[in-house]
């Protein structure tokens, strides 16, 4: 593929990312999507008993000709002491229960554990908190998973998306009452050089 075509394809990918937002049809009732751009999510469940999830409208590009990096990030606006926030990719499906442990889920919760293809991978050395910006991405050519915290790429080497046979969608989950995030689907990020 020549350089011009590759550049145009990457520009199209970032254009698509700009158009993404949270999907009200794949949002648990306890979460509220706010703002004209549908990028802010707040947990309204006062007596939370677990994670509440919302998926983005558009999936990761998965055709054989995709290149570049699919990436999104969230700003953690509010997180209760006993709350929780997680970011990742998964197949868009209901019910939402046990999403972390499903094959095809790639996630980074605030406790710092990485979940790759439904299994926990690493310990809690990369915890995140209120006011942090965390990101999740995938290199479309190599299928390498990318997690970031405050613009710094975290080490999840050799963690690959096993398959794009089922479309994967960005998602977030919130646990505590009042937990709040704002998403950034591009094109401006704290994205490090990857």
Long-range contacts (C-beta under 8 A, 24 or more apart in sequence): 1-65, 1-67, 6-67, 9-65, 9-66, 9-67, 9-68, 10-67, 10-68, 13-61, 13-66, 13-68, 13-70, 14-186, 14-187, 16-58, 16-61, 17-70, 17-71, 17-72, 17-185, 17-186, 17-187, 18-185, 18-186, 18-187, 19-58, 19-185, 20-56, 20-57, 20-58, 20-72, 20-170, 20-185, 21-56, 21-57, 21-183, 21-185, 22-54, 22-55, 22-56, 22-57, 22-183, 23-54, 23-55, 23-56, 23-57, 23-92, 23-169, 26-54, 26-55, 26-92, 26-94, 26-169, 27-53, 27-54, 27-55, 28-52, 28-53, 28-54, 28-96, 31-174, 39-182, 39-183, 39-184, 39-185, 40-77, 40-180, 40-181, 40-182, 40-183, 41-172, 41-174, 41-180, 41-181, 41-183, 42-78, 42-174, 42-178, 42-179, 42-180, 43-83, 43-174, 43-175, 43-176, 43-177, 43-178, 43-179, 43-180, 44-177, 45-177, 46-177, 47-177, 48-83, 48-175, 48-176, 48-177, 50-97, 50-175, 51-84, 51-86, 51-96, 51-99, 51-173, 51-174, 51-175, 52-96, 52-173, 52-174, 52-175, 53-96, 53-99, 53-171, 53-172, 53-173, 54-171, 54-172, 54-173, 55-90, 55-92, 55-169, 55-170, 55-171, 56-169, 56-170, 56-171, 56-183, 56-185, 58-169, 59-92, 59-167, 59-168, 59-169, 60-89, 60-138, 60-140, 60-164, 60-167, 60-168, 60-169, 60-170, 61-140, 62-164, 62-167, 62-168, 66-140, 66-141, 67-140, 67-141, 68-140, 68-141, 69-137, 69-138, 69-139, 69-140, 69-146, 69-191, 69-194, 70-137, 70-138, 70-140, 71-135, 71-136, 71-137, 71-138, 71-146, 71-186, 71-189, 71-191, 72-135, 72-136, 72-137, 72-170, 72-183, 72-184, 72-185, 72-186, 73-133, 73-134, 73-135, 73-136, 73-148, 73-183, 73-184, 73-189, 73-190, 73-191, 74-133, 74-134, 74-135, 74-172, 74-181, 74-182, 74-183, 74-184, 75-131, 75-132, 75-133, 75-181, 75-182, 75-184, 76-110, 76-128, 76-129, 76-130, 76-131, 76-132, 76-133, 76-134, 76-180, 76-181, 77-130, 77-131, 77-180, 77-181, 77-182, 78-130, 78-178, 78-179, 78-180, 79-110, 79-129, 79-130, 79-176, 79-179, 79-180, 80-176, 80-177, 80-178, 80-179, 81-176, 82-175, 82-176, 83-174, 83-175, 83-176, 83-177, 83-178, 83-179, 84-109, 84-110, 84-111, 84-173, 84-174, 84-175, 84-176, 84-179, 85-109, 85-110, 85-128, 85-134, 85-172, 85-173, 85-174, 85-175, 85-179, 85-181, 86-110, 86-172, 86-173, 87-134, 87-135, 87-136, 87-170, 87-171, 87-172, 88-115, 88-136, 88-170, 88-171, 88-172, 89-136, 89-138, 89-161, 89-168, 89-169, 89-170, 89-171, 90-168, 90-169, 90-171, 91-166, 91-167, 91-168, 91-169, 92-167, 92-169, 92-171, 96-173, 99-171, 99-173, 103-162, 104-162, 104-163, 104-166, 104-168, 106-136, 106-138, 106-145, 106-159, 106-161, 106-168, 107-136, 108-134, 108-136, 108-147, 108-154, 109-173, 114-147, 114-154, 114-156, 114-159, 116-145, 116-156, 116-159, 117-162, 121-156, 121-159, 122-156, 126-154, 133-190, 135-189, 135-190, 135-191, 136-170, 137-191, 137-194, 138-168, 139-194, 146-194, 148-190, 148-191, 148-192, 150-190, 151-190, 151-191, 151-192, 152-192, 153-192, 153-194
